[in-house]
Amino acid sequence: MTHSKEAMQQTVTSERPDTQPHIPVFAPHIGVDTLKHLTDAFDVGWLGMGATTKDFEERIAAYLGLDNRFVVATNTGTSALHIALIAAGVGPGDEVIVPSFNYVADHQAIGYTGAHVVMCDIRDGDLGIDAAKAEELITPRTKALLPLHFSGIPCDQSGVYALAQKYGLRVIEDGCHAFGTTVAGRKIGSYGDVACFSFDPVKIITSIDGGCVIVNTIEEAQRLQRLRLLGVDKDTTERYKNSRAWEYDVVDQGFRYHLTNIMASVGVSQIKRVDEFIASRQAVCEQYSSAFAKLHGVSVLRLDYSDVSPFIYSLRVKDGRRGAFIEHLKRKNIAAGIHFMPVHKHSYFADCRRGDMSVTDAVSSEVVTLPLHSNMQAALVERVIDSVSEFFS
Ligand SMILES: Cc1ncc(COP(=O)(O)O)c(C=O)c1O
């Protein structure tokens, strides 16, 4: 077999990775405003949990429109979930029902409490927990439901809360993807039972690492404050003034989960810009969806993102072509992610009780996460759209 020089050249050219700049799945949006907040926080000289932590909590409450609900900030979303479960009364031997199509933080947090993870399937439309299938998993040991608002899209809250009411269960909403998502005019976390959020490096707003829990009673909030600070009583009030209580009692098993002033200062800088970040992400998601909805071999989750605060943009690739699609994007120097590999497929969680996982198994073999950044450059959005369209045309 002979190869002409031109044919060889063509092969090499088409296989050579794109020389345009790499487009990552996530890109933090940290401006000079954040650097100013950080240096101001260092200048105060109180680096640990303090007045800026309180300021961040108050801004979260104001942003979400909390009315008689309470925010407790933590050092990660995972720790928020852990102490939220404890405050909700979950303990050793209890069962908590959670989607397998999820990040493993939820399952680990359940495990920390000594409770059993019970994994549930999702619905095909919003990719959130299937309440009818969850009902089949309820036993006398079931204590709580832990639904996720996948990618920022609200799950079937009415189905979840109807079940909770029928069986006397607590609900801990994982809102880690949905900070700012609105349902019937109210932000997720501003109503319902318990809600948790994450401010990790790639979330809609970041405090580098951080999270929070939102609860309905001051008693639960005070318990959370103790749980995040080694079970120490009354320390939070002093620390909010950038000082410490030298005489204190330890009244609970507690953890080292507080959010420092330094991290909170980043969070404060970010929450000031949250509307701008969300609006820019919504616009990109709508551009993506309107371009991809007409393609064959792929399906979009949503066309209208006006009420959704999109953490990621996810689409579903049909016909077993996901691997080839991701490779195609890679050649264009565009990264793609997978959210999620289902948790029941991980070896540590493989033996957990679970129900039918047919939707989870199908969806998790199709989902691809495309690059989505706050204030993403139009040229990058166009490159993603062109490259996706090229593959499916
Ligand atoms: C769905 C979900 N829940 C919980 C978490 C945990 O949050 P963190 O990374 O702040 O611990 C994440 C983080 O990616 C997440 O995606």
The ligand as a Gaussian input file, in Angstrom:
#p B3LYP/6-31G(d) Opt

LIG

0 1
 C      -24.194000      17.220000      44.127000
 C      -23.111000      17.588000      45.063000
 N      -23.306000      17.431000      46.371000
 C      -22.343000      17.742000      47.261000
 C      -21.120000      18.225000      46.853000
 C      -20.056000      18.485000      47.873000
 O      -19.668000      19.806000      47.944000
 P      -18.176000      20.175000      48.365000
 O      -17.283000      19.919000      47.215000
 O      -18.269000      21.648000      48.700000
 O      -17.838000      19.367000      49.565000
 C      -20.885000      18.419000      45.485000
 C      -19.578000      18.922000      45.023000
 O      -19.220000      18.868000      43.878000
 C      -21.899000      18.089000      44.573000
 O      -21.713000      18.216000      43.253000

